[in-house]
Amino acid sequence: MNILVVEHDPDIGSLLRRGFSSESYDVELVGDGEAALRVATGKPWGAIILDVMLPGRSGIEVCKALRAGGQTAPILMLSARSSVNERTEGLMAGADDYIVKPFAFEELLARVKVQALRRSSAGSEPRTLEVGALSLDLDTRQAQFGGVRVRLTEREVELLALLMRHPGEPLSRADIFAALWAGHGGASLNVVDVYVGYLRHKLAEALPEGAHLIVTVRGRGFMLDADAN
């Protein structure tokens, strides 16, 4: 995934470039609002990290201009300003997230991943997902494997759809929780394990004995095994 970092502080910019590059992202770094508009306009980006306090045009102005120009990439704003009004202004300008400085790079990275997961779960995608012999009808909430249909709850459909959009790719508990349960009061990280258990139990009805579609990858999370049969 390619990431545009717009940061006027050269030390922070360099830190972010090194951090994202170490995670195998393609990173482009610019230091002011005008450069951000030139680079970002008309080009698809996986994510845009946008500092609020920029020379020339502010991050708020840049964000508004990008959205007005049709830029749909997730925009995560960085700012030392932390008041409710300032955070609200950033979100109303079109940002998807607002992160207060100082911050840990690990938190920013997690938020970028969450936005990528959410974007992959939305949009004008087909209403039926297919991975190998597994299919999922998002409208009827039915999964099918080998001709056997399994009825799922709404949350189970969301979880299975998330895994099917990333076949063969382990998704951490934290990433799954953030994509499906963030903002739901009272939920804890343990809810991911609970719903994975529900889903495995229901899918077992359609699978040959001993077969598994959702596997646990030690230290990394859960993964849909696209080669399961």
Secondary structure, 3 states (H helix, E strand, C coil): CEEEEECCCHHHHHHHHHHHHHCCCEEEEECCHHHHHHHHCCCCCCEEEEECCCCCCCHHHHHHHHHHCCCCCCEEEEECCCCHHHHHHHHHCCCCEEEECCCCHHHHHHHHHHHHHHHHCCCCCCCEEEECCEEEECCCCEEEECCEEEECCHHHHHHHHHHHCCCCCCECHHHHHHHHCCCCCCCCCHHHHHHHHHHHHHHCCCCCCCCCCEEEECCCEEEECCCCC
